[in-house]
Amino acid sequence: MRIALYPGSFDPPTLGHLSIIQRGLEVFDGLTVAVLKNPAKDALFTVEERVELLREVLGNDPRVTVKTFSGLLVKFAQQENVRTVLRGLRAVSDFEYEFQMANMNRKLDPQIDTLFMMTGEKYFYISSRFVRDVARLGGDVSGLVPPVVQAALEARFAASNAAPGGSTK
Ligand code: PNS
């Protein structure tokens, strides 16, 4: 069985992520979606919420498992006995960061390789950060995220967007 690790923050999961997962499943027998338990203070959803959203979006596909990890990605890959990391590449601007990360990971464990898939042209401009901003400011995120994530974003910002003066907090 060829399994790849698809790591990320997924705060929140977007249609771009889903597209990579679906296309990754054309190449691999299975994927482990690995959600980073990051200490970032500006995270919108808790790690548990992100895992739940991913599980809802992915349904019961037995080929996909959603897990969390902290610390080094290569250590988690070793624990999981997985040697391929899957990442999506959107634009040239992603390249430098991804190139550095892939090489750092390879330095840390030369047995672990990173495979990049180009994000579909419909999704190349979508990022979790912009999705959070658009939702926070009351914009329409349909077409950017799955409906269940849209509902979660709307619920999260419902109170602030309803407030007089449109507080953005
Ligand atoms: O969705 P993101 O935020 O672009 O995902 C980044 C992620 C989680 C893949 C990356 O930050 C990561 O692997 N973090 C774990 C820490 C680590 O291994 N760092 C060393 C490699 S640079």
Backbone and ligand atoms as CSV (ligand in chain L), in Angstrom:
chain,resi,resn,atom,element,x,y,z
A,1,MET,N,N,0.851,-1.205,0.000
A,1,MET,CA,C,0.000,0.000,0.000
A,1,MET,C,C,0.883,1.249,0.000
A,2,ARG,N,N,0.656,2.118,-0.948
A,2,ARG,CA,C,1.406,3.377,-0.957
A,2,ARG,C,C,0.573,4.458,-0.267
A,3,ILE,N,N,1.118,4.909,0.858
A,3,ILE,CA,C,0.403,5.918,1.658
A,3,ILE,C,C,1.245,7.195,1.678
A,4,ALA,N,N,0.592,8.331,1.574
A,4,ALA,CA,C,1.305,9.607,1.699
A,4,ALA,C,C,0.711,10.404,2.851
A,5,LEU,N,N,1.572,11.270,3.380
A,5,LEU,CA,C,1.147,12.155,4.462
A,5,LEU,C,C,0.825,13.503,3.838
A,6,TYR,N,N,-0.345,14.025,4.124
A,6,TYR,CA,C,-0.709,15.344,3.602
A,6,TYR,C,C,-0.839,16.285,4.803
A,7,PRO,N,N,0.248,16.993,5.127
A,7,PRO,CA,C,0.235,17.815,6.342
A,7,PRO,C,C,-0.201,19.252,6.070
A,8,GLY,N,N,-0.694,19.893,7.106
A,8,GLY,CA,C,-1.035,21.308,6.971
A,8,GLY,C,C,-1.684,21.834,8.226
A,9,SER,N,N,-2.018,23.117,8.164
A,9,SER,CA,C,-2.711,23.740,9.293
A,9,SER,C,C,-4.229,23.579,9.154
A,10,PHE,N,N,-4.714,23.650,7.927
A,10,PHE,CA,C,-6.146,23.429,7.642
A,10,PHE,C,C,-7.044,24.303,8.516
A,11,ASP,N,N,-6.688,25.584,8.603
A,11,ASP,CA,C,-7.455,26.499,9.462
A,11,ASP,C,C,-8.124,27.593,8.628
A,12,PRO,N,N,-9.183,27.304,7.910
A,12,PRO,CA,C,-9.920,26.035,7.834
A,12,PRO,C,C,-9.528,25.253,6.561
A,13,PRO,N,N,-10.060,24.008,6.441
A,13,PRO,CA,C,-9.886,23.263,5.193
A,13,PRO,C,C,-10.621,23.998,4.059
A,14,THR,N,N,-9.993,24.050,2.893
A,14,THR,CA,C,-10.590,24.737,1.738
A,14,THR,C,C,-10.831,23.748,0.596
A,15,LEU,N,N,-11.478,24.247,-0.452
A,15,LEU,CA,C,-11.673,23.403,-1.638
A,15,LEU,C,C,-10.332,23.087,-2.307
A,16,GLY,N,N,-9.359,23.960,-2.112
A,16,GLY,CA,C,-8.013,23.691,-2.644
A,16,GLY,C,C,-7.419,22.461,-1.963
A,17,HIS,N,N,-7.556,22.387,-0.639
A,17,HIS,CA,C,-7.080,21.199,0.089
A,17,HIS,C,C,-7.796,19.941,-0.415
A,18,LEU,N,N,-9.111,20.081,-0.542
A,18,LEU,CA,C,-9.897,18.901,-0.963
A,18,LEU,C,C,-9.482,18.403,-2.337
A,19,SER,N,N,-9.202,19.350,-3.210
A,19,SER,CA,C,-8.786,18.990,-4.562
A,19,SER,C,C,-7.470,18.202,-4.515
A,20,ILE,N,N,-6.552,18.639,-3.665
A,20,ILE,CA,C,-5.268,17.912,-3.553
A,20,ILE,C,C,-5.525,16.519,-2.971
A,21,ILE,N,N,-6.405,16.431,-1.989
A,21,ILE,CA,C,-6.700,15.114,-1.392
A,21,ILE,C,C,-7.307,14.190,-2.447
A,22,GLN,N,N,-8.280,14.716,-3.200
A,22,GLN,CA,C,-8.915,13.868,-4.221
A,22,GLN,C,C,-7.915,13.431,-5.268
A,23,ARG,N,N,-7.071,14.353,-5.700
A,23,ARG,CA,C,-6.090,13.988,-6.730
A,23,ARG,C,C,-4.978,13.127,-6.162
A,24,GLY,N,N,-4.657,13.358,-4.886
A,24,GLY,CA,C,-3.656,12.501,-4.239
A,24,GLY,C,C,-4.109,11.051,-4.201
A,25,LEU,N,N,-5.414,10.876,-4.059
A,25,LEU,CA,C,-5.956,9.512,-3.995
A,25,LEU,C,C,-5.935,8.813,-5.360
A,26,GLU,N,N,-5.679,9.570,-6.408
A,26,GLU,CA,C,-5.491,8.950,-7.731
A,26,GLU,C,C,-4.081,8.359,-7.844
A,27,VAL,N,N,-3.189,8.867,-6.994
A,27,VAL,CA,C,-1.778,8.469,-7.084
A,27,VAL,C,C,-1.411,7.490,-5.970
A,28,PHE,N,N,-2.002,7.699,-4.788
A,28,PHE,CA,C,-1.683,6.871,-3.626
A,28,PHE,C,C,-2.888,6.005,-3.256
A,29,ASP,N,N,-2.586,4.896,-2.579
A,29,ASP,CA,C,-3.679,4.014,-2.129
A,29,ASP,C,C,-4.409,4.636,-0.945
A,30,GLY,N,N,-3.677,5.440,-0.185
A,30,GLY,CA,C,-4.292,6.068,0.978
A,30,GLY,C,C,-3.550,7.334,1.360
A,31,LEU,N,N,-4.231,8.193,2.100
A,31,LEU,CA,C,-3.612,9.437,2.575
A,31,LEU,C,C,-3.867,9.573,4.066
A,32,THR,N,N,-2.850,10.045,4.771
A,32,THR,CA,C,-3.061,10.464,6.154
A,32,THR,C,C,-3.004,11.983,6.167
A,33,VAL,N,N,-4.130,12.595,6.437
A,33,VAL,CA,C,-4.173,14.052,6.529
A,33,VAL,C,C,-3.702,14.399,7.943
A,34,ALA,N,N,-2.609,15.162,8.017
A,34,ALA,CA,C,-1.973,15.422,9.313
A,34,ALA,C,C,-2.140,16.892,9.675
A,35,VAL,N,N,-2.922,17.150,10.694
A,35,VAL,CA,C,-3.215,18.525,11.112
A,35,VAL,C,C,-2.216,18.938,12.184
A,36,LEU,N,N,-1.493,20.023,11.901
A,36,LEU,CA,C,-0.494,20.500,12.857
A,36,LEU,C,C,-1.171,21.092,14.086
A,37,LYS,N,N,-0.752,20.583,15.252
A,37,LYS,CA,C,-1.243,21.160,16.509
A,37,LYS,C,C,-0.363,22.356,16.791
A,38,ASN,N,N,-0.612,23.458,16.094
A,38,ASN,CA,C,0.307,24.594,16.251
A,38,ASN,C,C,-0.119,25.473,17.412
A,39,PRO,N,N,0.864,26.087,18.035
A,39,PRO,CA,C,0.522,26.975,19.145
A,39,PRO,C,C,0.139,28.376,18.670
A,40,ALA,N,N,-0.082,28.545,17.349
A,40,ALA,CA,C,-0.375,29.882,16.814
A,40,ALA,C,C,-1.570,30.499,17.540
A,41,LYS,N,N,-1.337,31.693,18.012
A,41,LYS,CA,C,-2.383,32.343,18.821
A,41,LYS,C,C,-3.534,32.815,17.943
A,42,ASP,N,N,-3.237,33.039,16.652
A,42,ASP,CA,C,-4.287,33.598,15.795
A,42,ASP,C,C,-5.104,32.527,15.080
A,43,ALA,N,N,-4.987,31.272,15.536
A,43,ALA,CA,C,-5.782,30.211,14.893
A,43,ALA,C,C,-7.268,30.510,15.099
A,44,LEU,N,N,-8.034,30.246,14.063
A,44,LEU,CA,C,-9.479,30.504,14.160
A,44,LEU,C,C,-10.196,29.312,14.777
A,45,PHE,N,N,-9.864,28.119,14.279
A,45,PHE,CA,C,-10.502,26.902,14.789
A,45,PHE,C,C,-9.487,26.113,15.626
A,46,THR,N,N,-9.976,25.466,16.656
A,46,THR,CA,C,-9.091,24.606,17.437
A,46,THR,C,C,-8.709,23.402,16.573
A,47,VAL,N,N,-7.666,22.721,16.984
A,47,VAL,CA,C,-7.233,21.538,16.227
A,47,VAL,C,C,-8.369,20.519,16.161
A,48,GLU,N,N,-9.073,20.366,17.271
A,48,GLU,CA,C,-10.183,19.401,17.308
A,48,GLU,C,C,-11.265,19.796,16.303
A,49,GLU,N,N,-11.543,21.091,16.234
A,49,GLU,CA,C,-12.563,21.563,15.282
A,49,GLU,C,C,-12.128,21.317,13.837
A,50,ARG,N,N,-10.831,21.537,13.579
A,50,ARG,CA,C,-10.332,21.334,12.211
A,50,ARG,C,C,-10.407,19.865,11.821
A,51,VAL,N,N,-10.055,18.997,12.777
A,51,VAL,CA,C,-10.129,17.554,12.509
A,51,VAL,C,C,-11.577,17.169,12.224
A,52,GLU,N,N,-12.478,17.702,13.025
A,52,GLU,CA,C,-13.896,17.387,12.854
A,52,GLU,C,C,-14.408,17.871,11.488
A,53,LEU,N,N,-14.010,19.092,11.124
A,53,LEU,CA,C,-14.427,19.628,9.818
A,53,LEU,C,C,-13.889,18.754,8.683
A,54,LEU,N,N,-12.619,18.368,8.798
A,54,LEU,CA,C,-12.031,17.511,7.748
A,54,LEU,C,C,-12.770,16.183,7.667
A,55,ARG,N,N,-13.067,15.622,8.837
A,55,ARG,CA,C,-13.752,14.314,8.832
A,55,ARG,C,C,-15.132,14.445,8.201
A,56,GLU,N,N,-15.819,15.527,8.519
A,56,GLU,CA,C,-17.161,15.723,7.932
A,56,GLU,C,C,-17.069,15.883,6.420
A,57,VAL,N,N,-16.087,16.642,5.989
A,57,VAL,CA,C,-15.940,16.918,4.565
A,57,VAL,C,C,-15.523,15.655,3.798
A,58,LEU,N,N,-14.684,14.857,4.417
A,58,LEU,CA,C,-14.138,13.687,3.717
A,58,LEU,C,C,-15.063,12.486,3.779
A,59,GLY,N,N,-16.046,12.542,4.674
A,59,GLY,CA,C,-17.000,11.441,4.761
A,59,GLY,C,C,-16.328,10.172,5.260
A,60,ASN,N,N,-16.837,9.052,4.784
A,60,ASN,CA,C,-16.345,7.780,5.325
A,60,ASN,C,C,-15.355,7.088,4.408
A,61,ASP,N,N,-14.635,7.846,3.618
A,61,ASP,CA,C,-13.694,7.223,2.690
A,61,ASP,C,C,-12.611,6.470,3.477
A,62,PRO,N,N,-12.574,5.141,3.348
A,62,PRO,CA,C,-11.618,4.374,4.151
A,62,PRO,C,C,-10.169,4.618,3.741
A,63,ARG,N,N,-9.966,5.295,2.614
A,63,ARG,CA,C,-8.591,5.543,2.158
A,63,ARG,C,C,-7.960,6.752,2.851
A,64,VAL,N,N,-8.781,7.531,3.564
A,64,VAL,CA,C,-8.255,8.760,4.179
A,64,VAL,C,C,-8.405,8.708,5.691
A,65,THR,N,N,-7.311,9.001,6.381
A,65,THR,CA,C,-7.342,9.074,7.841
A,65,THR,C,C,-6.922,10.483,8.243
A,66,VAL,N,N,-7.598,11.042,9.221
A,66,VAL,CA,C,-7.222,12.376,9.700
A,66,VAL,C,C,-6.585,12.225,11.074
A,67,LYS,N,N,-5.372,12.747,11.214
A,67,LYS,CA,C,-4.669,12.666,12.503
A,67,LYS,C,C,-4.074,14.022,12.838
A,68,THR,N,N,-3.631,14.182,14.061
A,68,THR,CA,C,-2.936,15.417,14.437
A,68,THR,C,C,-1.482,15.082,14.737
A,69,PHE,N,N,-0.647,16.099,14.627
A,69,PHE,CA,C,0.750,15.887,15.024
A,69,PHE,C,C,1.293,17.184,15.601
A,70,SER,N,N,2.326,17.035,16.424
A,70,SER,CA,C,3.053,18.216,16.886
A,70,SER,C,C,4.533,17.899,16.734
A,71,GLY,N,N,5.347,18.914,16.774
A,71,GLY,CA,C,6.781,18.692,16.590
A,71,GLY,C,C,7.113,18.531,15.119
A,72,LEU,N,N,8.203,17.835,14.884
A,72,LEU,CA,C,8.703,17.724,13.510
A,72,LEU,C,C,7.840,16.809,12.653
A,73,LEU,N,N,7.605,17.273,11.448
A,73,LEU,CA,C,6.827,16.473,10.501
A,73,LEU,C,C,7.532,15.150,10.186
A,74,VAL,N,N,8.858,15.209,10.028
A,74,VAL,CA,C,9.560,13.965,9.667
A,74,VAL,C,C,9.447,12.928,10.793
A,75,LYS,N,N,9.406,13.397,12.032
A,75,LYS,CA,C,9.260,12.433,13.147
A,75,LYS,C,C,7.899,11.763,13.082
A,76,PHE,N,N,6.887,12.576,12.759
A,76,PHE,CA,C,5.542,12.007,12.645
A,76,PHE,C,C,5.498,11.016,11.475
A,77,ALA,N,N,6.142,11.388,10.377
A,77,ALA,CA,C,6.172,10.478,9.218
A,77,ALA,C,C,6.851,9.155,9.607
A,78,GLN,N,N,7.927,9.255,10.363
A,78,GLN,CA,C,8.628,8.035,10.811
A,78,GLN,C,C,7.705,7.184,11.679
A,79,GLN,N,N,7.027,7.855,12.619
A,79,GLN,CA,C,6.086,7.125,13.503
A,79,GLN,C,C,5.024,6.402,12.695
A,80,GLU,N,N,4.568,7.077,11.645
A,80,GLU,CA,C,3.480,6.528,10.824
A,80,GLU,C,C,3.994,5.554,9.773
A,81,ASN,N,N,5.343,5.475,9.690
A,81,ASN,CA,C,5.950,4.601,8.694
A,81,ASN,C,C,5.602,5.035,7.267
A,82,VAL,N,N,5.557,6.338,7.067
A,82,VAL,CA,C,5.231,6.887,5.753
A,82,VAL,C,C,6.452,7.647,5.241
A,83,ARG,N,N,6.739,7.501,3.955
A,83,ARG,CA,C,7.951,8.123,3.419
A,83,ARG,C,C,7.684,9.223,2.410
A,84,THR,N,N,6.425,9.455,2.121
A,84,THR,CA,C,6.128,10.505,1.148
A,84,THR,C,C,5.234,11.562,1.770
A,85,VAL,N,N,5.661,12.806,1.609
A,85,VAL,CA,C,4.858,13.940,2.056
A,85,VAL,C,C,4.255,14.574,0.804
A,86,LEU,N,N,2.956,14.798,0.834
A,86,LEU,CA,C,2.259,15.409,-0.303
A,86,LEU,C,C,1.962,16.863,0.035
A,87,ARG,N,N,2.291,17.760,-0.895
A,87,ARG,CA,C,1.972,19.178,-0.706
A,87,ARG,C,C,1.410,19.749,-1.993
A,88,GLY,N,N,0.507,20.692,-1.850
A,88,GLY,CA,C,-0.032,21.387,-3.015
A,88,GLY,C,C,0.802,22.631,-3.294
A,89,LEU,N,N,0.986,22.930,-4.565
A,89,LEU,CA,C,1.697,24.156,-4.953
A,89,LEU,C,C,0.717,25.022,-5.724
A,90,ARG,N,N,0.516,26.234,-5.246
A,90,ARG,CA,C,-0.442,27.100,-5.934
A,90,ARG,C,C,0.247,27.969,-6.971
A,91,ALA,N,N,1.187,28.723,-6.536
A,91,ALA,CA,C,1.778,29.705,-7.447
A,91,ALA,C,C,3.266,29.782,-7.170
A,92,VAL,N,N,3.928,30.561,-7.981
A,92,VAL,CA,C,5.372,30.720,-7.819
A,92,VAL,C,C,5.687,31.172,-6.399
A,93,SER,N,N,4.786,31.989,-5.846
A,93,SER,CA,C,5.023,32.525,-4.504
A,93,SER,C,C,5.096,31.429,-3.450
A,94,ASP,N,N,4.454,30.297,-3.683
A,94,ASP,CA,C,4.541,29.179,-2.731
A,94,ASP,C,C,5.891,28.477,-2.819
A,95,PHE,N,N,6.516,28.633,-3.998
A,95,PHE,CA,C,7.615,27.729,-4.300
A,95,PHE,C,C,8.773,27.836,-3.316
A,96,GLU,N,N,9.170,29.059,-2.999
A,96,GLU,CA,C,10.374,29.222,-2.188
A,96,GLU,C,C,10.207,28.571,-0.809
A,97,TYR,N,N,9.066,28.859,-0.190
A,97,TYR,CA,C,8.774,28.286,1.129
A,97,TYR,C,C,8.723,26.760,1.051
A,98,GLU,N,N,8.024,26.258,0.056
A,98,GLU,CA,C,7.877,24.807,-0.078
A,98,GLU,C,C,9.220,24.147,-0.390
A,99,PHE,N,N,10.021,24.815,-1.205
A,99,PHE,CA,C,11.334,24.289,-1.578
A,99,PHE,C,C,12.219,24.183,-0.343
A,100,GLN,N,N,12.194,25.239,0.479
A,100,GLN,CA,C,13.002,25.228,1.704
A,100,GLN,C,C,12.525,24.133,2.650
A,101,MET,N,N,11.199,24.044,2.789
A,101,MET,CA,C,10.650,23.064,3.735
A,101,MET,C,C,10.973,21.639,3.279
A,102,ALA,N,N,10.799,21.378,1.992
A,102,ALA,CA,C,11.069,20.030,1.477
A,102,ALA,C,C,12.535,19.672,1.674
A,103,ASN,N,N,13.403,20.645,1.433
A,103,ASN,CA,C,14.835,20.363,1.587
A,103,ASN,C,C,15.230,20.203,3.046
A,104,MET,N,N,14.608,21.003,3.909
A,104,MET,CA,C,14.877,20.848,5.346
A,104,MET,C,C,14.420,19.465,5.811
A,105,ASN,N,N,13.255,19.073,5.371
A,105,ASN,CA,C,12.756,17.746,5.755
A,105,ASN,C,C,13.672,16.643,5.218
A,106,ARG,N,N,14.162,16.848,4.014
A,106,ARG,CA,C,15.053,15.825,3.437
A,106,ARG,C,C,16.378,15.769,4.191
A,107,LYS,N,N,16.826,16.953,4.653
A,107,LYS,CA,C,18.061,16.985,5.456
A,107,LYS,C,C,17.830,16.222,6.764
A,108,LEU,N,N,16.651,16.428,7.351
A,108,LEU,CA,C,16.354,15.786,8.633
A,108,LEU,C,C,16.186,14.278,8.475
A,109,ASP,N,N,15.621,13.876,7.352
A,109,ASP,CA,C,15.467,12.442,7.080
A,109,ASP,C,C,15.499,12.214,5.562
A,110,PRO,N,N,16.666,11.805,5.054
A,110,PRO,CA,C,16.814,11.658,3.595
A,110,PRO,C,C,15.882,10.603,2.997
A,111,GLN,N,N,15.281,9.787,3.840
A,111,GLN,CA,C,14.385,8.763,3.287
A,111,GLN,C,C,12.989,9.313,2.992
A,112,ILE,N,N,12.739,10.500,3.504
A,112,ILE,CA,C,11.394,11.068,3.309
A,112,ILE,C,C,11.427,12.080,2.160
A,113,ASP,N,N,10.582,11.873,1.196
A,113,ASP,CA,C,10.549,12.726,0.016
A,113,ASP,C,C,9.241,13.512,-0.019
A,114,THR,N,N,9.291,14.656,-0.684
A,114,THR,CA,C,8.075,15.474,-0.810
A,114,THR,C,C,7.615,15.448,-2.257
A,115,LEU,N,N,6.341,15.196,-2.446
A,115,LEU,CA,C,5.763,15.198,-3.778
A,115,LEU,C,C,4.799,16.382,-3.879
A,116,PHE,N,N,4.961,17.189,-4.924
A,116,PHE,CA,C,4.102,18.357,-5.091
A,116,PHE,C,C,3.072,18.112,-6.177
A,117,MET,N,N,1.870,18.579,-5.900
A,117,MET,CA,C,0.848,18.568,-6.945
A,117,MET,C,C,0.425,20.008,-7.185
A,118,MET,N,N,0.292,20.371,-8.446
A,118,MET,CA,C,-0.178,21.721,-8.749
A,118,MET,C,C,-1.648,21.802,-8.369
A,119,THR,N,N,-1.984,22.849,-7.662
A,119,THR,CA,C,-3.391,23.076,-7.327
A,119,THR,C,C,-4.169,23.336,-8.618
A,120,GLY,N,N,-5.389,22.808,-8.697
A,120,GLY,CA,C,-6.228,23.037,-9.880
A,120,GLY,C,C,-6.422,24.532,-10.131
A,121,GLU,N,N,-6.578,24.911,-11.396
A,121,GLU,CA,C,-6.614,26.347,-11.725
A,121,GLU,C,C,-7.802,27.059,-11.080
A,122,LYS,N,N,-8.839,26.297,-10.733
A,122,LYS,CA,C,-10.000,26.929,-10.069
A,122,LYS,C,C,-9.660,27.375,-8.652
A,123,TYR,N,N,-8.602,26.787,-8.093
A,123,TYR,CA,C,-8.351,26.979,-6.662
A,123,TYR,C,C,-7.029,27.671,-6.355
A,124,PHE,N,N,-6.302,28.074,-7.384
A,124,PHE,CA,C,-4.920,28.490,-7.135
A,124,PHE,C,C,-4.814,29.756,-6.286
A,125,TYR,N,N,-5.905,30.530,-6.192
A,125,TYR,CA,C,-5.840,31.770,-5.407
A,125,TYR,C,C,-6.389,31.584,-3.993
A,126,ILE,N,N,-6.850,30.380,-3.664
A,126,ILE,CA,C,-7.488,30.179,-2.352
A,126,ILE,C,C,-6.441,29.855,-1.295
A,127,SER,N,N,-6.500,30.575,-0.197
A,127,SER,CA,C,-5.664,30.215,0.955
A,127,SER,C,C,-6.539,30.295,2.201
A,128,SER,N,N,-6.181,29.492,3.190
A,128,SER,CA,C,-6.966,29.512,4.437
A,128,SER,C,C,-6.959,30.913,5.044
A,129,ARG,N,N,-5.817,31.589,4.918
A,129,ARG,CA,C,-5.701,32.915,5.537
A,129,ARG,C,C,-6.692,33.895,4.909
A,130,PHE,N,N,-6.773,33.897,3.573
A,130,PHE,CA,C,-7.711,34.816,2.921
A,130,PHE,C,C,-9.159,34.402,3.179
A,131,VAL,N,N,-9.389,33.102,3.241
A,131,VAL,CA,C,-10.750,32.629,3.557
A,131,VAL,C,C,-11.163,33.148,4.935
A,132,ARG,N,N,-10.255,33.066,5.893
A,132,ARG,CA,C,-10.566,33.571,7.247
A,132,ARG,C,C,-10.883,35.061,7.191
A,133,ASP,N,N,-10.054,35.802,6.442
A,133,ASP,CA,C,-10.251,37.260,6.359
A,133,ASP,C,C,-11.593,37.596,5.713
A,134,VAL,N,N,-11.886,36.927,4.599
A,134,VAL,CA,C,-13.131,37.220,3.877
A,134,VAL,C,C,-14.328,36.917,4.777
A,135,ALA,N,N,-14.280,35.752,5.449
A,135,ALA,CA,C,-15.394,35.365,6.320
A,135,ALA,C,C,-15.517,36.341,7.496
A,136,ARG,N,N,-14.387,36.715,8.038
A,136,ARG,CA,C,-14.392,37.628,9.188
A,136,ARG,C,C,-15.050,38.963,8.819
A,137,LEU,N,N,-14.836,39.367,7.569
A,137,LEU,CA,C,-15.369,40.657,7.124
A,137,LEU,C,C,-16.743,40.533,6.479
A,138,GLY,N,N,-17.350,39.355,6.626
A,138,GLY,CA,C,-18.728,39.181,6.168
A,138,GLY,C,C,-18.860,38.864,4.689
A,139,GLY,N,N,-17.750,38.507,4.020
A,139,GLY,CA,C,-17.811,38.178,2.587
A,139,GLY,C,C,-18.307,36.759,2.352
A,140,ASP,N,N,-18.628,36.488,1.094
A,140,ASP,CA,C,-19.185,35.182,0.707
A,140,ASP,C,C,-18.043,34.202,0.426
A,141,VAL,N,N,-17.998,33.133,1.188
A,141,VAL,CA,C,-16.914,32.159,0.987
A,141,VAL,C,C,-17.397,30.902,0.264
A,142,SER,N,N,-18.637,30.928,-0.250
A,142,SER,CA,C,-19.074,29.754,-1.011
A,142,SER,C,C,-18.204,29.691,-2.270
A,143,GLY,N,N,-17.881,28.491,-2.676
A,143,GLY,CA,C,-16.975,28.348,-3.814
A,143,GLY,C,C,-15.514,28.343,-3.405
A,144,LEU,N,N,-15.267,28.648,-2.134
A,144,LEU,CA,C,-13.886,28.620,-1.628
A,144,LEU,C,C,-13.683,27.463,-0.651
A,145,VAL,N,N,-14.758,27.137,0.073
A,145,VAL,CA,C,-14.701,26.083,1.094
A,145,VAL,C,C,-15.932,25.184,0.945
A,146,PRO,N,N,-15.870,23.961,1.451
A,146,PRO,CA,C,-17.063,23.107,1.423
A,146,PRO,C,C,-18.175,23.726,2.283
A,147,PRO,N,N,-19.447,23.393,1.986
A,147,PRO,CA,C,-20.569,24.007,2.715
A,147,PRO,C,C,-20.457,23.862,4.242
A,148,VAL,N,N,-19.976,22.735,4.722
A,148,VAL,CA,C,-19.901,22.533,6.176
A,148,VAL,C,C,-18.887,23.503,6.804
A,149,VAL,N,N,-17.840,23.810,6.066
A,149,VAL,CA,C,-16.843,24.769,6.560
A,149,VAL,C,C,-17.416,26.189,6.475
A,150,GLN,N,N,-18.160,26.446,5.400
A,150,GLN,CA,C,-18.811,27.762,5.271
A,150,GLN,C,C,-19.734,28.005,6.467
A,151,ALA,N,N,-20.507,26.974,6.824
A,151,ALA,CA,C,-21.437,27.112,7.958
A,151,ALA,C,C,-20.663,27.370,9.246
A,152,ALA,N,N,-19.551,26.674,9.415
A,152,ALA,CA,C,-18.746,26.859,10.635
A,152,ALA,C,C,-18.175,28.273,10.683
A,153,LEU,N,N,-17.743,28.777,9.532
A,153,LEU,CA,C,-17.194,30.148,9.488
A,153,LEU,C,C,-18.293,31.161,9.792
A,154,GLU,N,N,-19.451,30.937,9.193
A,154,GLU,CA,C,-20.546,31.884,9.413
A,154,GLU,C,C,-20.959,31.887,10.881
A,155,ALA,N,N,-20.986,30.694,11.474
A,155,ALA,CA,C,-21.360,30.615,12.892
A,155,ALA,C,C,-20.334,31.337,13.754
A,156,ARG,N,N,-19.059,31.155,13.391
A,156,ARG,CA,C,-17.996,31.768,14.195
A,156,ARG,C,C,-18.067,33.292,14.168
A,157,PHE,N,N,-18.435,33.821,13.001
A,157,PHE,CA,C,-18.400,35.277,12.865
A,157,PHE,C,C,-19.786,35.916,12.953
A,158,ALA,N,N,-20.805,35.095,13.171
A,158,ALA,CA,C,-22.173,35.620,13.139
A,158,ALA,C,C,-22.338,36.772,14.122
A,159,ALA,N,N,-21.879,36.599,15.321
A,159,ALA,CA,C,-22.102,37.608,16.354
A,159,ALA,C,C,-21.397,38.902,15.986
A,160,SER,N,N,-20.126,38.804,15.562
A,160,SER,CA,C,-19.381,40.038,15.306
A,160,SER,C,C,-19.894,40.757,14.069
A,161,ASN,N,N,-20.322,39.970,13.030
A,161,ASN,CA,C,-20.809,40.633,11.823
A,161,ASN,C,C,-22.176,41.267,12.023
A,162,ALA,N,N,-22.916,40.749,13.006
A,162,ALA,CA,C,-24.240,41.325,13.284
A,162,ALA,C,C,-24.123,42.578,14.143
A,163,ALA,N,N,-22.952,42.731,14.768
A,163,ALA,CA,C,-22.801,43.848,15.698
A,163,ALA,C,C,-22.813,45.179,14.956
A,164,PRO,N,N,-23.441,46.212,15.553
A,164,PRO,CA,C,-23.440,47.521,14.906
A,164,PRO,C,C,-21.991,47.988,14.735
A,165,GLY,N,N,-21.704,48.542,13.603
A,165,GLY,CA,C,-20.337,49.009,13.364
A,165,GLY,C,C,-19.466,47.928,12.787
A,166,GLY,N,N,-19.999,46.669,12.733
A,166,GLY,CA,C,-19.279,45.571,12.074
A,166,GLY,C,C,-17.930,45.267,12.679
A,167,SER,N,N,-17.905,45.003,13.972
A,167,SER,CA,C,-16.638,44.650,14.599
A,167,SER,C,C,-15.995,43.486,13.844
A,168,THR,N,N,-14.717,43.535,13.665
A,168,THR,CA,C,-14.036,42.467,12.917
A,168,THR,C,C,-13.351,41.470,13.830
A,169,LYS,N,N,-13.519,41.588,15.117
A,169,LYS,CA,C,-12.852,40.667,16.048
A,169,LYS,C,C,-13.585,39.361,16.160
L,1,PNS,O1,O,-0.769,24.487,5.860
L,1,PNS,P1,P,0.595,24.988,6.224
L,1,PNS,O2,O,0.491,25.929,7.398
L,1,PNS,O3,O,1.328,25.572,5.056
L,1,PNS,O4,O,1.427,23.688,6.724
L,1,PNS,C1,C,2.738,23.829,7.172
L,1,PNS,C2,C,3.249,22.525,7.839
L,1,PNS,C3,C,2.307,22.061,8.919
L,1,PNS,C4,C,3.371,21.459,6.783
L,1,PNS,C5,C,4.649,22.841,8.409
L,1,PNS,O5,O,4.584,23.998,9.197
L,1,PNS,C6,C,5.243,21.709,9.253
L,1,PNS,O6,O,5.529,20.645,8.757
L,1,PNS,N1,N,5.406,21.957,10.560
L,1,PNS,C7,C,5.965,21.009,11.475
L,1,PNS,C8,C,7.301,21.481,12.013
L,1,PNS,C9,C,8.467,20.993,11.166
L,1,PNS,O7,O,8.609,19.834,10.848
L,1,PNS,N2,N,9.375,21.936,10.801
L,1,PNS,C10,C,10.578,21.619,10.069
L,1,PNS,C11,C,10.391,21.638,8.568
L,1,PNS,S1,S,10.476,23.287,7.943
